[in-house]
Amino acid sequence: MGSIIMGMILGIPENADLSGYNYIQDNIPMLIIALLAVFIASSFGEEVIYRGFLITRISEIGGNRKVWVRIAVVLSSIVFGLVHFDWGLMGIVQTGFMGLALGISYIVLNRNLWVLVFAHAYMDAILMVQMYFGVSV
C-alpha cells in the first residue's frame, strides 16, 4: 500500500540500491548467515521494540483506553518507518505502512508477538532470497 501511494505521489522510482547486499548474491553460506542475523535483529528485535514495547508503553499513558491504543499503533508505525530512513522516502512510507499493518495485527491478535515475529521473518526471508538471486526490488 505504501509503495502504491508513494509511487502515485513521487512516480515509480528506479530500482532500489541494494549494492550493500551484493555479498549475498549467489553465496549460500552468506545467505544463511544473513537470514539468521535478520531473523534475530529485525524479525524478533524490531517486533519486540516497535510492537511489544512501544505500543504497550504509549497506550499505558492513556490508561489503555481504545483511543490511546490507536494512537500508540500509529506512533509506533511512524517511528518504525522513520528508522528505515536509509531506504529513502519510499522505504520510510512503505515500512511505516508495514508497521501499521503489524501494529493493528498485534492488537487484533490480543498482543501475540510471535505471530508478528514469524510474519516479519517471512517478509525478510523473501527480501534476502531475492537478493541472493540478484532480483531487483
TILUMPA-237652 format. One record per atom (N, C-alpha, C): residue number from 1; residue in one letter; chain; x, y, z; atom name. Coordinates in Angstrom, 2 decimals, decimal comma, padded with zeros to 5 digits. Each point is the difference from the previous one (the first is absolute). Layout:
! TILUMPA-237652
+-----+--------+--------+---------+---------+---------+-------+
: num : residu : chaine :    east :   north :      up : atome :
+-----+--------+--------+---------+---------+---------+-------+
: NUM :      a :      A :       X :       Y :       Z :    CA :
...
+-----+--------+--------+---------+---------+---------+-------+
! end
This chain:
! TILUMPA-237652
+-----+--------+--------+---------+---------+---------+-------+
: num : residu : chaine :    east :   north :      up : atome :
+-----+--------+--------+---------+---------+---------+-------+
:   1 :      m :      A :  000,83 : -001,18 :  000,00 :     N :
:   1 :      m :      A : -000,83 :  001,18 :  000,00 :    CA :
:   1 :      m :      A :  000,87 :  001,25 :  000,00 :     C :
:   2 :      g :      A :  001,01 :  000,03 :  000,88 :     N :
:   2 :      g :      A :  000,89 :  001,15 :  000,06 :    CA :
:   2 :      g :      A :  000,72 :  000,23 : -001,30 :     C :
:   3 :      s :      A :  000,41 : -001,09 : -000,67 :     N :
:   3 :      s :      A :  000,69 :  000,12 : -001,29 :    CA :
:   3 :      s :      A : -000,91 :  000,61 : -001,05 :     C :
:   4 :      i :      A : -001,24 : -000,41 :  000,00 :     N :
:   4 :      i :      A : -000,96 :  000,51 : -000,99 :    CA :
:   4 :      i :      A : -000,24 :  001,49 :  000,22 :     C :
:   5 :      i :      A : -000,21 :  000,39 :  001,25 :     N :
:   5 :      i :      A : -000,25 :  001,41 :  000,30 :    CA :
:   5 :      i :      A :  001,21 :  000,85 : -000,37 :     C :
:   6 :      m :      A :  001,19 : -000,42 :  000,41 :     N :
:   6 :      m :      A :  001,20 :  000,78 : -000,30 :    CA :
:   6 :      m :      A :  000,28 :  000,00 : -001,51 :     C :
:   7 :      g :      A : -000,28 : -001,10 : -000,67 :     N :
:   7 :      g :      A :  000,17 : -000,04 : -001,45 :    CA :
:   7 :      g :      A : -000,90 :  001,01 : -000,69 :     C :
:   8 :      m :      A : -001,23 :  000,16 :  000,52 :     N :
:   8 :      m :      A : -000,92 :  000,96 : -000,59 :    CA :
:   8 :      m :      A :  000,46 :  001,43 :  000,28 :     C :
:   9 :      i :      A :  000,60 :  000,24 :  001,15 :     N :
:   9 :      i :      A :  000,44 :  001,34 :  000,36 :    CA :
:   9 :      i :      A :  001,32 :  000,37 : -000,68 :     C :
:  10 :      l :      A :  000,98 : -000,90 :  000,10 :     N :
:  10 :      l :      A :  001,35 :  000,30 : -000,47 :    CA :
:  10 :      l :      A :  000,34 : -000,62 : -001,35 :     C :
:  11 :      g :      A : -000,87 : -000,82 : -000,50 :     N :
:  11 :      g :      A :  000,33 : -000,75 : -001,21 :    CA :
:  11 :      g :      A :  000,70 : -001,29 :  000,39 :     C :
:  12 :      i :      A :  000,05 : -000,92 : -000,89 :     N :
:  12 :      i :      A :  000,64 : -001,28 :  000,28 :    CA :
:  12 :      i :      A :  001,51 :  000,20 :  000,02 :     C :
:  13 :      p :      A :  000,65 : -000,34 :  001,11 :     N :
:  13 :      p :      A :  001,45 :  000,21 :  000,08 :    CA :
:  13 :      p :      A :  000,77 : -001,05 : -000,78 :     C :
:  14 :      e :      A :  001,23 :  000,31 : -000,26 :     N :
:  14 :      e :      A :  000,89 : -001,01 : -000,56 :    CA :
:  14 :      e :      A :  000,17 : -001,10 :  001,02 :     C :
:  15 :      n :      A :  000,60 : -001,09 : -000,39 :     N :
:  15 :      n :      A :  000,23 : -001,08 :  000,95 :    CA :
:  15 :      n :      A :  000,78 :  000,52 :  001,20 :     C :
:  16 :      a :      A : -000,33 : -000,54 :  001,16 :     N :
:  16 :      a :      A :  000,70 :  000,40 :  001,22 :    CA :
:  16 :      a :      A :  001,46 : -000,41 : -000,09 :     C :
:  17 :      d :      A :  000,88 :  000,80 :  000,60 :     N :
:  17 :      d :      A :  001,42 : -000,32 :  000,02 :    CA :
:  17 :      d :      A :  000,26 : -001,01 :  001,11 :     C :
:  18 :      l :      A :  000,15 : -001,23 : -000,37 :     N :
:  18 :      l :      A :  000,27 : -001,06 :  000,97 :    CA :
:  18 :      l :      A :  001,41 : -000,52 : -000,13 :     C :
:  19 :      s :      A :  000,90 :  000,83 : -000,52 :     N :
:  19 :      s :      A :  001,38 : -000,43 : -000,22 :    CA :
:  19 :      s :      A :  000,70 : -000,38 :  001,30 :     C :
:  20 :      g :      A : -000,49 :  000,50 :  001,12 :     N :
:  20 :      g :      A :  000,57 : -000,37 :  001,29 :    CA :
:  20 :      g :      A : -000,24 : -001,46 :  000,36 :     C :
:  21 :      y :      A : -000,87 : -000,64 : -000,75 :     N :
:  21 :      y :      A : -000,32 : -001,41 :  000,25 :    CA :
:  21 :      y :      A :  000,56 : -000,92 : -001,08 :     C :
:  22 :      n :      A :  000,90 :  000,49 : -000,83 :     N :
:  22 :      n :      A :  000,56 : -000,80 : -001,08 :    CA :
:  22 :      n :      A :  000,69 : -001,27 :  000,50 :     C :
:  23 :      y :      A :  000,49 :  000,02 :  001,22 :     N :
:  23 :      y :      A :  000,69 : -001,16 :  000,56 :    CA :
:  23 :      y :      A : -000,93 : -001,22 :  000,12 :     C :
:  24 :      i :      A : -001,31 :  000,22 : -000,03 :     N :
:  24 :      i :      A : -000,96 : -001,10 :  000,11 :    CA :
:  24 :      i :      A : -000,21 : -000,69 : -001,34 :     C :
:  25 :      q :      A :  000,12 :  000,77 : -001,08 :     N :
:  25 :      q :      A : -000,34 : -000,54 : -001,32 :    CA :
:  25 :      q :      A :  000,83 : -001,24 : -000,32 :     C :
:  26 :      d :      A : -000,71 : -001,07 : -000,33 :     N :
:  26 :      d :      A :  000,61 : -001,29 : -000,39 :    CA :
:  26 :      d :      A :  000,95 : -000,55 :  001,07 :     C :
:  27 :      n :      A : -000,24 :  000,30 :  001,26 :     N :
:  27 :      n :      A :  000,86 : -000,44 :  001,09 :    CA :
:  27 :      n :      A : -000,87 : -000,59 :  001,12 :     C :
:  28 :      i :      A : -000,24 : -001,31 : -000,07 :     N :
:  28 :      i :      A : -000,88 : -000,67 :  000,96 :    CA :
:  28 :      i :      A :  000,45 :  000,18 :  001,45 :     C :
:  29 :      p :      A :  001,29 : -000,20 :  000,33 :     N :
:  29 :      p :      A :  000,39 :  000,19 :  001,41 :    CA :
:  29 :      p :      A : -000,31 :  001,41 :  000,52 :     C :
:  30 :      m :      A :  000,24 :  001,02 : -000,83 :     N :
:  30 :      m :      A : -000,28 :  001,37 :  000,43 :    CA :
:  30 :      m :      A : -001,51 :  000,26 :  000,09 :     C :
:  31 :      l :      A : -000,77 : -000,64 : -000,88 :     N :
:  31 :      l :      A : -001,45 :  000,12 :  000,08 :    CA :
:  31 :      l :      A : -000,50 : -000,55 :  001,33 :     C :
:  32 :      i :      A :  000,50 : -001,16 :  000,37 :     N :
:  32 :      i :      A : -000,42 : -000,62 :  001,26 :    CA :
:  32 :      i :      A :  000,39 :  000,86 :  001,20 :     C :
:  33 :      i :      A :  001,21 :  000,53 : -000,01 :     N :
:  33 :      i :      A :  000,45 :  000,88 :  001,09 :    CA :
:  33 :      i :      A : -000,85 :  001,27 :  000,04 :     C :
:  34 :      a :      A : -000,26 :  000,58 : -001,17 :     N :
:  34 :      a :      A : -000,82 :  001,21 : -000,06 :    CA :
:  34 :      a :      A : -001,41 : -000,27 :  000,48 :     C :
:  35 :      l :      A : -000,57 : -001,14 : -000,38 :     N :
:  35 :      l :      A : -001,34 : -000,34 :  000,45 :    CA :
:  35 :      l :      A : -000,06 : -000,15 :  001,52 :     C :
:  36 :      l :      A :  000,98 : -000,69 :  000,57 :     N :
:  36 :      l :      A :  000,03 : -000,16 :  001,46 :    CA :
:  36 :      l :      A :  000,11 :  001,36 :  000,69 :     C :
:  37 :      a :      A :  000,88 :  000,85 : -000,51 :     N :
:  37 :      a :      A :  000,18 :  001,33 :  000,59 :    CA :
:  37 :      a :      A : -001,28 :  000,83 : -000,12 :     C :
:  38 :      v :      A : -000,63 : -000,05 : -001,15 :     N :
:  38 :      v :      A : -001,22 :  000,77 : -000,21 :    CA :
:  38 :      v :      A : -001,14 : -000,54 :  000,86 :     C :
:  39 :      f :      A : -000,08 : -001,32 :  000,14 :     N :
:  39 :      f :      A : -001,06 : -000,57 :  000,83 :    CA :
:  39 :      f :      A :  000,14 :  000,45 :  001,45 :     C :
:  40 :      i :      A :  001,22 :  000,08 :  000,49 :     N :
:  40 :      i :      A :  000,22 :  000,39 :  001,39 :    CA :
:  40 :      i :      A : -000,16 :  001,52 :  000,17 :     C :
:  41 :      a :      A :  000,72 :  000,76 : -000,81 :     N :
:  41 :      a :      A :  000,02 :  001,45 :  000,17 :    CA :
:  41 :      a :      A : -001,29 :  000,67 : -000,48 :     C :
:  42 :      s :      A : -000,42 : -000,33 : -001,21 :     N :
:  42 :      s :      A : -001,17 :  000,69 : -000,56 :    CA :
:  42 :      s :      A : -001,31 : -000,66 :  000,39 :     C :
:  43 :      s :      A : -000,14 : -001,26 : -000,36 :     N :
:  43 :      s :      A : -001,28 : -000,66 :  000,22 :    CA :
:  43 :      s :      A : -000,36 : -000,04 :  001,48 :     C :
:  44 :      f :      A :  000,89 : -000,48 :  000,82 :     N :
:  44 :      f :      A : -000,28 : -000,08 :  001,44 :    CA :
:  44 :      f :      A :  000,19 :  001,35 :  000,68 :     C :
:  45 :      g :      A :  001,16 :  000,60 : -000,21 :     N :
:  45 :      g :      A :  000,34 :  001,25 :  000,68 :    CA :
:  45 :      g :      A : -000,95 :  001,14 : -000,28 :     C :
:  46 :      e :      A : -000,30 :  000,22 : -001,27 :     N :
:  46 :      e :      A : -000,88 :  001,12 : -000,35 :    CA :
:  46 :      e :      A : -001,42 : -000,22 :  000,51 :     C :
:  47 :      e :      A : -000,48 : -001,23 : -000,03 :     N :
:  47 :      e :      A : -001,35 : -000,26 :  000,51 :    CA :
:  47 :      e :      A : -000,07 :  000,23 :  001,51 :     C :
:  48 :      v :      A :  001,02 : -000,43 :  000,72 :     N :
:  48 :      v :      A :  000,02 :  000,22 :  001,45 :    CA :
:  48 :      v :      A :  000,02 :  001,50 :  000,30 :     C :
:  49 :      i :      A :  000,82 :  000,74 : -000,72 :     N :
:  49 :      i :      A :  000,14 :  001,44 :  000,27 :    CA :
:  49 :      i :      A : -001,22 :  000,79 : -000,46 :     C :
:  50 :      y :      A : -000,36 : -000,11 : -001,29 :     N :
:  50 :      y :      A : -001,00 :  000,89 : -000,58 :    CA :
:  50 :      y :      A : -001,43 : -000,42 :  000,29 :     C :
:  51 :      r :      A : -000,27 : -001,28 :  000,10 :     N :
:  51 :      r :      A : -001,35 : -000,43 :  000,33 :    CA :
:  51 :      r :      A : -000,10 : -000,31 :  001,50 :     C :
:  52 :      g :      A :  000,78 : -000,93 :  000,48 :     N :
:  52 :      g :      A : -000,11 : -000,42 :  001,40 :    CA :
:  52 :      g :      A :  000,25 :  001,12 :  001,00 :     C :
:  53 :      f :      A :  001,08 :  000,74 : -000,18 :     N :
:  53 :      f :      A :  000,36 :  001,04 :  000,97 :    CA :
:  53 :      f :      A : -000,73 :  001,32 : -000,27 :     C :
:  54 :      l :      A :  000,19 :  000,56 : -001,19 :     N :
:  54 :      l :      A : -000,54 :  001,35 : -000,27 :    CA :
:  54 :      l :      A : -001,51 :  000,06 :  000,10 :     C :
:  55 :      i :      A : -000,69 : -000,94 : -000,63 :     N :
:  55 :      i :      A : -001,46 :  000,05 :  000,04 :    CA :
:  55 :      i :      A : -000,49 : -000,15 :  001,45 :     C :
:  56 :      t :      A :  000,61 : -000,90 :  000,73 :     N :
:  56 :      t :      A : -000,41 : -000,21 :  001,39 :    CA :
:  56 :      t :      A :  000,25 :  001,25 :  000,84 :     C :
:  57 :      r :      A :  001,19 :  000,57 : -000,10 :     N :
:  57 :      r :      A :  000,34 :  001,15 :  000,84 :    CA :
:  57 :      r :      A : -000,80 :  001,26 : -000,38 :     C :
:  58 :      i :      A : -000,15 :  000,25 : -001,29 :     N :
:  58 :      i :      A : -000,76 :  001,20 : -000,41 :    CA :
:  58 :      i :      A : -001,46 : -000,15 :  000,40 :     C :
:  59 :      s :      A : -000,58 : -001,18 : -000,18 :     N :
:  59 :      s :      A : -001,41 : -000,18 :  000,35 :    CA :
:  59 :      s :      A : -000,22 :  000,09 :  001,52 :     C :
:  60 :      e :      A :  001,01 : -000,35 :  000,77 :     N :
:  60 :      e :      A : -000,11 :  000,12 :  001,46 :    CA :
:  60 :      e :      A : -000,09 :  001,45 :  000,45 :     C :
:  61 :      i :      A :  000,52 :  000,92 : -000,79 :     N :
:  61 :      i :      A : -000,08 :  001,43 :  000,34 :    CA :
:  61 :      i :      A : -001,45 :  000,42 :  000,17 :     C :
:  62 :      g :      A : -000,86 : -000,52 : -000,86 :     N :
:  62 :      g :      A : -001,42 :  000,35 :  000,06 :    CA :
:  62 :      g :      A : -000,84 : -001,04 :  000,70 :     C :
:  63 :      g :      A :  000,60 : -000,83 :  000,83 :     N :
:  63 :      g :      A : -000,75 : -001,00 :  000,74 :    CA :
:  63 :      g :      A : -000,55 : -001,12 : -000,86 :     C :
:  64 :      n :      A :  000,65 : -000,26 : -001,12 :     N :
:  64 :      n :      A : -000,39 : -001,06 : -000,94 :    CA :
:  64 :      n :      A : -001,41 :  000,18 : -000,58 :     C :
:  65 :      r :      A : -000,49 :  001,23 :  000,00 :     N :
:  65 :      r :      A : -001,28 :  000,26 : -000,67 :    CA :
:  65 :      r :      A :  000,18 : -000,20 : -001,50 :     C :
:  66 :      k :      A : -001,08 : -000,32 : -000,68 :     N :
:  66 :      k :      A :  000,06 : -000,32 : -001,44 :    CA :
:  66 :      k :      A :  000,69 :  001,10 : -000,81 :     C :
:  67 :      v :      A : -000,31 :  001,25 :  000,31 :     N :
:  67 :      v :      A :  000,60 :  001,09 : -000,77 :    CA :
:  67 :      v :      A :  001,52 :  000,01 :  000,18 :     C :
:  68 :      w :      A :  000,47 : -000,30 :  001,19 :     N :
:  68 :      w :      A :  001,45 : -000,01 :  000,24 :    CA :
:  68 :      w :      A :  000,66 : -001,21 : -000,64 :     C :
:  69 :      v :      A : -000,70 : -001,10 : -000,07 :     N :
:  69 :      v :      A :  000,55 : -001,17 : -000,70 :    CA :
:  69 :      v :      A :  000,16 :  000,34 : -001,48 :     C :
:  70 :      r :      A : -000,99 :  000,67 : -000,57 :     N :
:  70 :      r :      A :  000,09 :  000,41 : -001,41 :    CA :
:  70 :      r :      A :  001,13 :  001,00 : -000,22 :     C :
:  71 :      i :      A :  000,12 :  000,96 :  000,89 :     N :
:  71 :      i :      A :  001,09 :  000,97 : -000,08 :    CA :
:  71 :      i :      A :  001,34 : -000,73 :  000,08 :     C :
:  72 :      a :      A :  000,10 : -000,96 :  000,90 :     N :
:  72 :      a :      A :  001,24 : -000,76 :  000,17 :    CA :
:  72 :      a :      A :  000,37 : -000,76 : -001,27 :     C :
:  73 :      v :      A : -000,99 : -000,61 : -000,65 :     N :
:  73 :      v :      A :  000,25 : -000,74 : -001,23 :    CA :
:  73 :      v :      A :  000,51 :  000,94 : -001,09 :     C :
:  74 :      v :      A : -000,64 :  001,15 : -000,14 :     N :
:  74 :      v :      A :  000,40 :  000,97 : -001,03 :    CA :
:  74 :      v :      A :  001,40 :  000,54 :  000,30 :     C :
:  75 :      l :      A :  000,25 :  000,41 :  001,24 :     N :
:  75 :      l :      A :  001,31 :  000,55 :  000,35 :    CA :
:  75 :      l :      A :  001,12 : -001,03 : -000,17 :     C :
:  76 :      s :      A : -000,25 : -001,23 :  000,41 :     N :
:  76 :      s :      A :  001,04 : -001,02 : -000,17 :    CA :
:  76 :      s :      A :  000,27 : -000,27 : -001,48 :     C :
:  77 :      s :      A : -001,04 :  000,11 : -000,82 :     N :
:  77 :      s :      A :  000,17 : -000,19 : -001,45 :    CA :
:  77 :      s :      A :  000,83 :  001,12 : -000,62 :     C :
:  78 :      i :      A : -000,25 :  001,21 :  000,45 :     N :
:  78 :      i :      A :  000,77 :  001,15 : -000,50 :    CA :
:  78 :      i :      A :  001,47 : -000,15 :  000,39 :     C :
:  79 :      v :      A :  000,25 : -000,34 :  001,25 :     N :
:  79 :      v :      A :  001,38 : -000,19 :  000,46 :    CA :
:  79 :      v :      A :  000,66 : -001,13 : -000,78 :     C :
:  80 :      f :      A : -000,73 : -001,10 : -000,20 :     N :
:  80 :      f :      A :  000,52 : -001,14 : -000,75 :    CA :
:  80 :      f :      A :  000,38 :  000,42 : -001,43 :     C :
:  81 :      g :      A : -000,84 :  000,78 : -000,63 :     N :
:  81 :      g :      A :  000,31 :  000,49 : -001,35 :    CA :
:  81 :      g :      A :  001,21 :  000,91 :  000,00 :     C :
:  82 :      l :      A :  000,07 :  000,92 :  000,94 :     N :
:  82 :      l :      A :  001,11 :  000,95 :  000,05 :    CA :
:  82 :      l :      A :  001,34 : -000,68 :  000,27 :     C :
:  83 :      v :      A : -000,01 : -001,08 :  000,75 :     N :
:  83 :      v :      A :  001,24 : -000,72 :  000,29 :    CA :
:  83 :      v :      A :  000,60 : -000,58 : -001,29 :     C :
:  84 :      h :      A : -000,84 : -000,21 : -001,00 :     N :
:  84 :      h :      A :  000,48 : -000,54 : -001,28 :    CA :
:  84 :      h :      A :  000,32 :  001,13 : -000,99 :     C :
:  85 :      f :      A :  000,45 :  001,14 :  000,51 :     N :
:  85 :      f :      A :  000,30 :  001,17 : -000,84 :    CA :
:  85 :      f :      A :  001,04 : -000,28 : -001,08 :     C :
:  86 :      d :      A :  000,89 : -000,94 :  000,27 :     N :
:  86 :      d :      A :  001,04 : -000,29 : -001,00 :    CA :
:  86 :      d :      A : -000,56 : -000,70 : -001,23 :     C :
:  87 :      w :      A : -001,27 : -000,37 :  000,01 :     N :
:  87 :      w :      A : -000,65 : -000,59 : -001,16 :    CA :
:  87 :      w :      A : -000,67 :  001,07 : -000,87 :     C :
:  88 :      g :      A :  000,16 :  001,26 :  000,40 :     N :
:  88 :      g :      A : -000,59 :  001,10 : -000,76 :    CA :
:  88 :      g :      A : -001,45 :  000,24 :  000,40 :     C :
:  89 :      l :      A : -000,58 :  001,02 : -000,60 :     N :
:  89 :      l :      A : -001,38 :  000,38 :  000,33 :    CA :
:  89 :      l :      A : -000,98 : -001,14 : -000,28 :     C :
:  90 :      m :      A :  000,18 : -000,67 : -001,13 :     N :
:  90 :      m :      A : -000,87 : -001,13 : -000,34 :    CA :
:  90 :      m :      A :  000,10 : -001,08 :  001,07 :     C :
:  91 :      g :      A :  001,20 : -000,29 :  000,46 :     N :
:  91 :      g :      A :  000,20 : -001,01 :  001,03 :    CA :
:  91 :      g :      A : -000,60 :  000,39 :  001,34 :     C :
:  92 :      i :      A :  000,10 :  001,29 :  000,34 :     N :
:  92 :      i :      A : -000,59 :  000,48 :  001,25 :    CA :
:  92 :      i :      A : -001,51 : -000,21 : -000,01 :     C :
:  93 :      v :      A : -000,63 :  000,40 : -001,10 :     N :
:  93 :      v :      A : -001,45 : -000,13 : -000,09 :    CA :
:  93 :      v :      A : -000,40 : -001,47 : -000,05 :     C :
:  94 :      q :      A :  000,71 : -000,77 : -000,79 :     N :
:  94 :      q :      A : -000,33 : -001,42 : -000,13 :    CA :
:  94 :      q :      A :  000,14 : -000,73 :  001,34 :     C :
:  95 :      t :      A :  001,09 :  000,22 :  000,70 :     N :
:  95 :      t :      A :  000,17 : -000,68 :  001,29 :    CA :
:  95 :      t :      A : -000,95 :  000,59 :  001,05 :     C :
:  96 :      g :      A : -000,34 :  001,26 : -000,14 :     N :
:  96 :      g :      A : -001,00 :  000,58 :  000,90 :    CA :
:  96 :      g :      A : -001,35 : -000,69 : -000,15 :     C :
:  97 :      f :      A : -000,41 : -000,23 : -001,25 :     N :
:  97 :      f :      A : -001,25 : -000,72 : -000,23 :    CA :
:  97 :      f :      A :  000,10 : -001,46 :  000,45 :     C :
:  98 :      m :      A :  001,17 : -000,60 : -000,20 :     N :
:  98 :      m :      A :  000,21 : -001,36 :  000,49 :    CA :
:  98 :      m :      A : -000,13 : -000,01 :  001,52 :     C :
:  99 :      g :      A :  000,60 :  000,98 :  000,66 :     N :
:  99 :      g :      A : -000,10 :  000,12 :  001,45 :    CA :
:  99 :      g :      A : -001,44 :  000,20 :  000,46 :     C :
: 100 :      l :      A : -000,77 :  000,76 : -000,79 :     N :
: 100 :      l :      A : -001,40 :  000,21 :  000,34 :    CA :
: 100 :      l :      A : -000,78 : -001,32 : -000,08 :     C :
: 101 :      a :      A :  000,23 : -000,75 : -001,07 :     N :
: 101 :      a :      A : -000,67 : -001,30 : -000,14 :    CA :
: 101 :      a :      A :  000,41 : -000,95 :  001,13 :     C :
: 102 :      l :      A :  001,28 : -000,03 :  000,33 :     N :
: 102 :      l :      A :  000,46 : -000,87 :  001,09 :    CA :
: 102 :      l :      A : -000,54 :  000,48 :  001,35 :     C :
: 103 :      g :      A : -000,06 :  001,31 :  000,20 :     N :
: 103 :      g :      A : -000,52 :  000,54 :  001,25 :    CA :
: 103 :      g :      A : -001,48 : -000,31 :  000,19 :     C :
: 104 :      i :      A : -000,78 :  000,15 : -001,06 :     N :
: 104 :      i :      A : -001,42 : -000,34 :  000,07 :    CA :
: 104 :      i :      A : -000,15 : -001,49 :  000,28 :     C :
: 105 :      s :      A :  000,81 : -000,81 : -000,67 :     N :
: 105 :      s :      A : -000,05 : -001,45 :  000,22 :    CA :
: 105 :      s :      A :  000,35 : -000,34 :  001,44 :     C :
: 106 :      y :      A :  000,96 :  000,70 :  000,54 :     N :
: 106 :      y :      A :  000,41 : -000,22 :  001,39 :    CA :
: 106 :      y :      A : -001,18 :  000,18 :  000,95 :     C :
: 107 :      i :      A : -000,77 :  001,04 : -000,22 :     N :
: 107 :      i :      A : -001,16 :  000,27 :  000,86 :    CA :
: 107 :      i :      A : -001,11 : -001,01 : -000,27 :     C :
: 108 :      v :      A : -000,30 : -000,23 : -001,27 :     N :
: 108 :      v :      A : -001,08 : -000,94 : -000,36 :    CA :
: 108 :      v :      A :  000,29 : -001,41 :  000,51 :     C :
: 109 :      l :      A :  001,28 : -000,39 : -000,01 :     N :
: 109 :      l :      A :  000,39 : -001,34 :  000,43 :    CA :
: 109 :      l :      A :  000,30 : -000,06 :  001,51 :     C :
: 110 :      n :      A : -000,60 :  000,92 :  000,74 :     N :
: 110 :      n :      A :  000,17 :  000,04 :  001,46 :    CA :
: 110 :      n :      A :  001,46 :  000,06 :  000,43 :     C :
: 111 :      r :      A :  000,75 :  000,83 : -000,73 :     N :
: 111 :      r :      A :  001,41 :  000,27 :  000,32 :    CA :
: 111 :      r :      A :  000,89 : -001,24 : -000,06 :     C :
: 112 :      n :      A : -000,33 : -000,88 : -000,93 :     N :
: 112 :      n :      A :  000,82 : -001,19 : -000,24 :    CA :
: 112 :      n :      A :  001,18 :  000,40 : -000,88 :     C :
: 113 :      l :      A :  001,14 :  000,18 :  000,62 :     N :
: 113 :      l :      A :  001,18 :  000,49 : -000,71 :    CA :
: 113 :      l :      A :  000,60 : -001,05 : -000,93 :     C :
: 114 :      w :      A : -000,13 : -001,27 :  000,32 :     N :
: 114 :      w :      A :  000,63 : -001,05 : -000,81 :    CA :
: 114 :      w :      A : -000,55 : -000,07 : -001,41 :     C :
: 115 :      v :      A : -001,29 :  000,24 : -000,17 :     N :
: 115 :      v :      A : -000,57 :  000,01 : -001,35 :    CA :
: 115 :      v :      A :  000,68 :  001,08 : -000,83 :     C :
: 116 :      l :      A :  000,23 :  001,16 :  000,60 :     N :
: 116 :      l :      A :  000,64 :  001,10 : -000,71 :    CA :
: 116 :      l :      A :  001,47 : -000,29 : -000,29 :     C :
: 117 :      v :      A :  000,68 : -000,63 :  000,94 :     N :
: 117 :      v :      A :  001,40 : -000,37 : -000,23 :    CA :
: 117 :      v :      A :  000,11 : -000,91 : -001,21 :     C :
: 118 :      f :      A : -000,88 : -000,99 : -000,09 :     N :
: 118 :      f :      A :  000,04 : -000,93 : -001,13 :    CA :
: 118 :      f :      A : -000,41 :  000,69 : -001,31 :     C :
: 119 :      a :      A : -000,97 :  000,91 :  000,05 :     N :
: 119 :      a :      A : -000,39 :  000,75 : -001,20 :    CA :
: 119 :      a :      A :  001,15 :  000,88 : -000,47 :     C :
: 120 :      h :      A :  000,66 :  000,67 :  000,93 :     N :
: 120 :      h :      A :  001,13 :  000,86 : -000,32 :    CA :
: 120 :      h :      A :  001,15 : -000,85 : -000,58 :     C :
: 121 :      a :      A :  000,23 : -001,16 :  000,60 :     N :
: 121 :      a :      A :  001,05 : -000,90 : -000,49 :    CA :
: 121 :      a :      A : -000,30 : -000,45 : -001,42 :     C :
: 122 :      y :      A : -001,25 : -000,27 : -000,28 :     N :
: 122 :      y :      A : -000,41 : -000,41 : -001,35 :    CA :
: 122 :      y :      A :  000,31 :  001,10 : -001,02 :     C :
: 123 :      m :      A : -000,36 :  001,24 :  000,34 :     N :
: 123 :      m :      A :  000,27 :  001,13 : -000,91 :    CA :
: 123 :      m :      A :  001,49 :  000,21 : -000,19 :     C :
: 124 :      d :      A :  000,76 : -000,09 :  001,10 :     N :
: 124 :      d :      A :  001,45 :  000,17 : -000,09 :    CA :
: 124 :      d :      A :  000,64 : -001,12 : -000,82 :     C :
: 125 :      a :      A : -000,49 : -001,22 :  000,16 :     N :
: 125 :      a :      A :  000,55 : -001,13 : -000,75 :    CA :
: 125 :      a :      A : -000,23 :  000,19 : -001,49 :     C :
: 126 :      i :      A : -001,17 :  000,46 : -000,38 :     N :
: 126 :      i :      A : -000,28 :  000,25 : -001,42 :    CA :
: 126 :      i :      A :  000,98 :  001,03 : -000,55 :     C :
: 127 :      l :      A :  000,23 :  001,07 :  000,74 :     N :
: 127 :      l :      A :  000,93 :  001,05 : -000,44 :    CA :
: 127 :      l :      A :  001,42 : -000,56 : -000,15 :     C :
: 128 :      m :      A :  000,46 : -000,77 :  000,99 :     N :
: 128 :      m :      A :  001,36 : -000,57 : -000,06 :    CA :
: 128 :      m :      A :  000,15 : -000,99 : -001,16 :     C :
: 129 :      v :      A : -001,00 : -000,83 : -000,22 :     N :
: 129 :      v :      A :  000,07 : -000,97 : -001,09 :    CA :
: 129 :      v :      A :  000,00 :  000,73 : -001,35 :     C :
: 130 :      q :      A : -000,75 :  001,08 : -000,12 :     N :
: 130 :      q :      A :  000,04 :  000,81 : -001,22 :    CA :
: 130 :      q :      A :  001,41 :  000,55 : -000,24 :     C :
: 131 :      m :      A :  000,64 :  000,43 :  001,07 :     N :
: 131 :      m :      A :  001,36 :  000,54 : -000,12 :    CA :
: 131 :      m :      A :  000,97 : -001,12 : -000,37 :     C :
: 132 :      y :      A : -000,22 : -001,19 :  000,52 :     N :
: 132 :      y :      A :  000,86 : -001,14 : -000,34 :    CA :
: 132 :      y :      A : -000,06 : -000,26 : -001,50 :     C :
: 133 :      f :      A : -001,19 :  000,06 : -000,58 :     N :
: 133 :      f :      A : -000,17 : -000,26 : -001,44 :    CA :
: 133 :      f :      A :  000,27 :  001,23 : -000,85 :     C :
: 134 :      g :      A :  000,30 :  001,13 :  000,65 :     N :
: 134 :      g :      A :  000,31 :  001,23 : -000,75 :    CA :
: 134 :      g :      A : -001,22 :  000,65 : -000,61 :     C :
: 135 :      v :      A : -001,17 : -000,26 :  000,57 :     N :
: 135 :      v :      A : -001,24 :  000,59 : -000,50 :    CA :
: 135 :      v :      A : -000,10 :  001,43 :  000,50 :     C :
: 136 :      s :      A : -000,30 :  000,92 : -000,90 :     N :
: 136 :      s :      A : -000,17 :  001,40 :  000,41 :    CA :
: 136 :      s :      A : -001,30 :  000,14 :  000,76 :     C :
: 137 :      v :      A :  000,09 :  000,74 :  001,11 :     N :
: 137 :      v :      A : -001,21 :  000,24 :  000,80 :    CA :
: 137 :      v :      A : -000,32 :  001,47 :  000,05 :     C :
+-----+--------+--------+---------+---------+---------+-------+
! end
